[in-house]
Amino acid sequence: MTPRLPVLAILALSLLGPPSSVLAQKPDAPKNPTQADAPVRESAEVVLVEVPVRVVDKNGVPVRGLQANQFELFDDGKKQDIVGFDTIDLAQKTLDRQPLSEALNPAARRHFLILFDLTFARPGAILAAQRAAKQFVLGGMTDRDFAAVATFTVEKGVRMLVTFSSDRVQLARAVDTLGLTIAEDISKDPLGFAFDIDRVGATSRGQSAGGGEKESKASALIETLQTMQQVTKARVDEYARGRVAALTQSFGSLARALDAVQGRKDVIYLSEGFESRLLTGTRETDQEREWLVTGEQWKVDQERRFGNSHLQSQVGLMTSLFRRSDCVVHAVDIAGLAEKEDLGSAAPAVRGENALFEIADATGGEVFRNANDFAGQLDRLIARTSLVYVLAFQPKRTGDEDKFHDLKVKVHVPGARISARAGYYERRAFRVLSPLERSLSAADIVANEIAVAEIPPRVLALPFPTETANETRATVPVLVEIPGDRLLVGQVGNKVSAEVYVYATDPEGRLMDFFAQTIGIDLAMNREKLEKGGLKYAGQLLLSPGDYRLRVLVRNADTGRAGLDVSTLHVPTFTAGQPYIIPPIFLQAATGGMLVRGRQKLPAGAAPSDDPLLAAGVEDLVPAALAAVQSDTASRVSVVTYHFGTESSATLRMAAQILSEEGRPLGDGAISLVGRSPVEADGRQLLLVSFSPGHLSPGRYSLRVIVQDRATGRGSQASAPFLVR
């Protein structure tokens, strides 16, 4: 279990939180407010800023055992009271298995951005860097770490291939290809968790990530080299200060966007660097010295001699932005990683280690030069970053949008070196965020399961057996209900765009399936319908038997208001011919809202069919993601059964139990059969039942339904939650 700050968890304007979409909630807000059907509170009563701090001794070893009274924290020069304190020691928790049902404090994760420089590097060096990076992804990261993969070229700037994730399959695939040999189909996942769609659902760390594959990808490797060679040739032909300026501008934008990601970001910058003389100049020659002595200064090339002051200021601004966004750049001189035979290289090696030092040192990082001990250097980086102290204080906000506040942290430990964030920004308006900032902000909410309830979604996801013998995955319809009034808060104009993101990950953090959709709605025609009945989106997943973490994010694409629902999902192993019950589906009267159906995912060999979840509705009753029923009032419930034999009701025995929120039986439920459909070819039959909760106090409960075939004695049971108002 990860230790938590007493006042840390969900309080807004966390310095670690996304600047665009997380509003403050009260300290006692539930992790998933929609599950408790609690009213949404959007006025902040307490605003905290969290400051992660690393403290090491003179040898770079983390200093453990510190207490809050050993730290001092200053905001714009004014000493602050530390109202929250937490110690997160990843070295002691690496082997702990985090329960599937729990999220980590974002400060308890390291965030590594593996950044490949395809401009200031030769192909052979890049190939060597790929091997080193892949080794780090598959063996260096711990289960609690997040990593992202990006590339840089002066032509395209920084491209984020995989956002911060623990999915080593997608990370390793991105490292393998660097986005140069894979079809541009990444738009299917706008947040960037899925890099290679064909690898989604892969579970083998070795083979699925490319480590166990035989070199059948030789042609792809050649294509990669040829592409890299083109980039390198352009660098040789046009190598000048303008290209370095392009790097600083692109990296500056990246640094600013990374502020949307909680916690400290360690950027592993894989490059050969550029000529440092472009920044710092060179020593004067004998001839130049003579000109300077004789007063003929105009003959001296001032930029070559003293460097380019404008370029120096650009680099300074870039590194300042990295520090402000809590990023540390660790530059890896990949010239030392390249093999003696540099495949396909036509460009000479660049002596760029000094330029790499200028970038890394200014952010508090270092340069890794020794190719023979690269793995050891990364191990030391892992060790040095394993301990984090998190300080929390209550700032006085100015209300100035995007104002930056300088932070300074002191620690009263002789000889200790401290590394902390340079400061924090006040909230920026969502409208001014770049596309990358918006994507990183949403991905951060999903990955870290940040409690956001501005637009509280309700989610119903149920596994249904597939209809083909050669498909082991179950069809999992997902119904996402979005409250229309919440979606429209702050909306200007006659159009609104609702974003829906659904991700299913296994206990190892690997992405097994997902869907994402942006829904555009014309408010001139649909405002009233949306306000009264809300928006329902019906999507579908295909999942193998097992346990999953289901994360559903909805967001208004114009205002940035968002909501996250997190739940666990169990997909059973369906045995052919074995009786099975889908969890009960509560039905409610159709309220005239809007229903949007997503693309249907068909199991291998299956023919198109109706959505089995939506098909559970009858007449004017539709499935409810989380039903709210009245005490002593009967409700309609669909019970979908498989392989219970005949259509005669006389052969079935039905019973029900009411369970408390903790799963404790409270007594029998009043349930009766109202109607049933014919048995279909796949053994499916829909039973419509009437259920009354009796004299229950308001709260959250579950209904357990038991069905037994009297003739065979075989049966099954399943349960579903409901609310009593």
Steps between C-alpha positions, in 0.01 A plus 500: 500500500641837402516753782291809442517857610229567756367791298648418165278274304244688296552866584520719200760717350752243602825607351516146369153510348393579147470877469189482288243256626527404867289717724522491875290260699448470872748280684233240575393465136480132399753359255218443256224748580263355245491167681365665810268718294630796696429855390789662318669779695694731278587781740840453658520532875865402528766547235832321538823493310707182523877516462693174442854525634803273454782516753834323443838502673831594340518154339154526345342257747146594614481630855229308683315561823443875469206668670291804406673724756830452317366680191431866428283605207483846343243626246621817324741551788240463776532208739201265493351268759535138392149363557556157342801271491554159346796270440492274195782245486477310173804289582308332782182453298628381166408140573160584649204418280253785487141375529304529178236704677737773622673790328836644594570847623645658182803614699573133569582442135804596301433642156771430242478665159729317256574763235681394181677778309483394134661820374816539706603134481622245247295190411745260663489694823120504492489122452729456799278738699195295404657189650591682819157659531322171442712335766400778739128463416496121539742466789585834659155637579315382806132408502418836657677707236349677203689564179427680176676488165552798268716598204639831382586626152536862396252430221217372722604608848420273794262210432357316799475134394373355829375708789603428860402140563610180670416291192840361400357339188402833348813675628734236357317502169542877476872467576529227236357712220535863618186564298689463171381156392144488627189622322369833625199349674576649840201732477280212615630576849525878532654477848788284377480195729473270196791549260462183295136390471608150399686463832205599719405198706846343482610352831843349442770744606756335278334403179224755489745780563726382222767339719409145400434568137746366247650758272219487253487878527830545313331685218332732750838562661651589164213736434556657841868549426428652163256743656748589771773542239286754316456693824872482573597611150278803540676574828843482334393719211326767707661474841481850641380705790151515357459128552614529860251783543228271365599242760478750785158621387364146462645386832367813668148419381545142621617621839201730534262219406658261751372723779167325442652174630511457876827448683861522397584406142844351424576559133750248361628695200675270249715712269851569372446869565602793286819702474536681832692782330162617368421594858830566672731595214864389460841609613660768287766406245843666493382712207188609685703582809721723289196677351361559848833646619532728196144627529368317192207339686275519193705224341406254778191281449321608818246213505765236437723658763247579771197294404150614411340696784150462355542123476635491853193681626274256311672203662471675836126553450455136395676361806309744722172364363614145575579599859169683539312189384692283747705328228857381535687428176752215510691517172641176360790552260405220261820547301650282769230237455552458125691201377827549311328423173239772469239355267411730215670805649631762262539769763800541729451479872421833666684609814181599673554380856556856625167613352331203666660605827367855460145365466516232771689697763264797477206274595679314779577193288823348376659364185552125457814455293641158586349253254651203683308583816177640360287238677680576824441872455128443454499276807654784699238737361228260617662482844541878534137564408353228720422724799261795483381728777175677418437832669159667482413860579205731455592785265352844465386525140508828313235409245739591219458233236822309428702695759816315601600477867861433597553222752804432713549207735766472769591192702688506828734209432876573484649421160168407340408602147139579429307481173154653483274674256585858408142615545142461381252672273157620596223341301499564126177520305430184303446701184865611488650152546682341207371170358791319668419658836136397468599146407755468782254643750230248408748212490631598843149488647448153352840354586507630859124466555471858619159560655316737266123544524407815312309280252435182703451208260319179582631183341355155442730233354390136480673199339297291255614165355614510138308312237797334325696193599837642395482819709611492865420865572167619634296783357480774763245771417570824688224753560623847605235739631595869498281753685404761243467791742853440630635467150359839402627703797707786363425406140487789254340477156270251334738206476659279764753221464506218755810282522465141624806287581473141626805287590519146638833394651606172658656469849845558346391836361494384138238646273272219382237696310363853471279731303487879469249727337428871463129571463393828342150621592299780344346681796265702284305178445591286800561725802171422677531129428855499634418696814204277593618155399877529475728324254553123482790349309500128425844358422648153506813319616635152424670347804642162593402337831658676797485806722525853367521859608245702302566874473243724332567870443249745356595858420350805339745571218427873517502577873726222631250398768533128555398197702667166569344168595723211613379149566613140492367254248509120510464304177426135579610199303189405307462126463301378200153389605554601864214703656597860558326822609601848393490737801146642539428803285276759662266672259368854515255702299647661190534872576547627149875547520747428224648158420815466289623156397869444449668272248416136564795272571429155364664182628683298237247333273198670656227664296376853583232497770316730736676634807411232760485756780266738321295202384419427865261795499129447441247737344555843660746372762876529443804373696626727778870521586417541869131479585346719769183331631236606750447309821193276485466565127533222242760532224555305182820300464630300205675173575683357198561127533696251290439126460209450734316268266132534417286808478257371761498709818406189695852363463667806656536593865585863575603664826659827605700646786570858597859573598647794685764717334763281668337182360330386823163323442209705635215265411302369208391731222146515370538378142253354252512399135307736271595372156760317296629488144546186286826310539737609223738281302792584727300398809424856606168592658382825654293484819310813603441512876337733748708595804403695812772611746260505794558731798863591432662817623655726236840376392684262273415129480530202267244259361607138470289287268513119510359287216483120509375247244270266695541224245881482510574665833755727332495869573687828517488830683611859447461836670482869408501822706210741540417810702203562726391861525 
